[in-house]
Amino acid sequence: MNITNKQKYNTIMAQPVNKTMVIFLFLFLAVGYMGMKQSQHTQQDLYESQHLTEPGSFTSGAEGPAVDKVGNLYAVNYQRQQTIGKIYPDGTAEIFVELPGESIGNGIRFNSKGDMLIADYVNHNILKVDMDSREISAFAHNAKMNQPNDIAIGADDRLYASDPNWSEETGQLWRIDPDGQTVLLEKNMGTTNGITVSPDEKTLYVNESVQRKVWAYDLYSDGNISNKRLLISFTDYGLDGMRCDVNGNLYITRHGKGTVIKVSPGGEVLREIPAAEGKNITNLAFGGPDGRTVYMTVADTGNIQFFRVEQPGRNWKLMQKTNSLGS
């Protein structure tokens, strides 16, 4: 700092402090910083993965990402097991809730009321979290479930849950109605894992991790399914979480390979996106200010990574529609 600038600096600092201006300046800088972080996300080159949270910020049980109606991201096992972490758009995070007893979460979804729904694979539950009070209750329970794993949700608030039995390499498929009633849709499957609903609500997709197959079903307005058919299969690595964009393309995590594949509704592989680091990508969710940021939970790095895509996610678009109707 030269002499002239130092004199100006001393003169300014000698003036009485205007508390209103200080508060305004602080808010201006804070908003500017948040905007800069969001701009970094939206201006990022497509399909180039980056870290959002620090490696090791989650346990090796990092899973179940989902975005709420205002853009905050949630995932299970932040800092330690049995927690739900809340990640703000700038990447800062905190523990949102701790699950009771021995419960451990996996998949997370939000219903049209804004409630958080969590697959509790230890106690055969679907838990519900009131986002205002943070009160946790059992939304659905069925002792015949192996361990509800990933969950998908329809526009009618019906849930669909994969239910693997890892030791026997088998699985089941469940529907959970808005009143909490459980319905077994199919048994004697492979290790059911990733699950999602198409944008037109007419197709339910379920994958089997060990068998490396992705199945498609016709989905009806009453929540029943039929016409099971093989969409695509693989000869190596596992399959885990799965989500649709608004065009009906599937984004599927290749557990052990460290990539996400983009698959057309017709079963054609369109692109493969590598993680910035790590091999065990467990699940993903669309979010960001325009729904075009794909967040990935990565188990072996213990963090969340993200990349940008051309089209927003189906769940993100559904959430925006729900917000518009509710406003």
C-alpha positions, 0 to 999 in steps of 0.5 A, a space after each residue: 500500500 503506497 503512502 497516498 492510499 494509506 492516508 485515504 485508508 486511515 481517513 476512512 477508518 477514522 469515520 464513525 461506523 454506520 451499522 446499517 451500511 456494515 450489515 448491508 455490506 455483509 449481506 451483499 458479500 454473502 449473497 455475492 459469494 453464494 451467487 459465485 458458487 452457484 455460477 461456478 456450478 452452472 457454468 461448469 462444462 457438461 459431464 465434468 465431475 467435481 467435488 462438492 463436499 470434502 472427501 471423508 465428510 460422509 462415511 462409506 455408507 454415503 447414499 440416498 441423495 435427494 433435493 428439497 423444494 428450495 434446492 438443499 441436498 440431503 444424503 445419509 450418513 454424514 460424518 457418522 452412521 445413522 445421520 441425514 446430512 444437509 448440504 447447502 448449495 455452496 457445499 457447506 453441510 450440517 447434520 439435519 437429523 439423527 435416526 432413532 434406535 438402530 435405524 440406518 437410512 438409504 434412499 431418500 425422496 420427498 413427497 408433494 407435501 415436502 415430507 422427507 421419506 427415508 428407506 430404513 433398511 435395518 428395521 424394515 421401515 419407510 421413515 417420515 421426517 417433518 421438515 419443520 419440526 424434524 420429528 421422525 415417525 414410521 410411515 410404513 413398516 413390513 417385517 416381510 421386507 428384506 431391507 428397503 433400499 432405494 425408493 422412487 416416488 410417483 406424482 401421486 405420492 406412491 412410493 416404489 421400493 427395491 428390497 434386496 437380499 444381498 446374501 442370497 442375491 435375490 430381491 423383491 419389489 414393493 409399492 407403498 401407498 400414500 396411506 402407508 399400506 405396503 403391497 408386494 409387487 414382485 418377488 423372486 427377483 435378482 438383487 433389486 437396487 436402483 429404481 425410478 419412475 419415467 417422466 410420463 408416469 407410465 414406466 417403472 424401472 428397476 435394476 438388479 446389482 449382481 445380475 447387472 440387469 435393468 428392467 422396465 415395467 408398464 406402470 398404471 394409475 393404480 400403482 400396479 405393474 405389468 409387461 416386465 421386459 429387459 431394457 439393458 444388461 451388462 457383463 461387468 461391474 455392478 448397478 446401483 442408484 438410478 434416476 430419469 431426466 425430463 426426456 426419459 433418459 436414465 442415469 445409472 451408477 456403475 458401482 465399482 467402475 466409478 462412472 454413471 451411464 446415460 441410457 436412452 428410454 430405448 436401452 441405448 448407452 448414450 454416454 459414460 461419465 466418470 467420477 472426479 475420484 473414486 469407484 463406488 458411486 452409490 446413488 444420484 439426484 438432480 438439483 441445482 438452480 435449473 435442475 441440471 446438476 447431478 449430485 453423486 454419493 461416492 462411498 469410497 471417497 466418502 463425499 458428494 461429487 457433481 456434474 452438469 447435464 443438458 436436461 433437468 431431472 424428472 424429480 426436480 421438475 415434479 418438485 417445481 410443479 408441486 411448488 407452483 401449485 402450492 403457491 
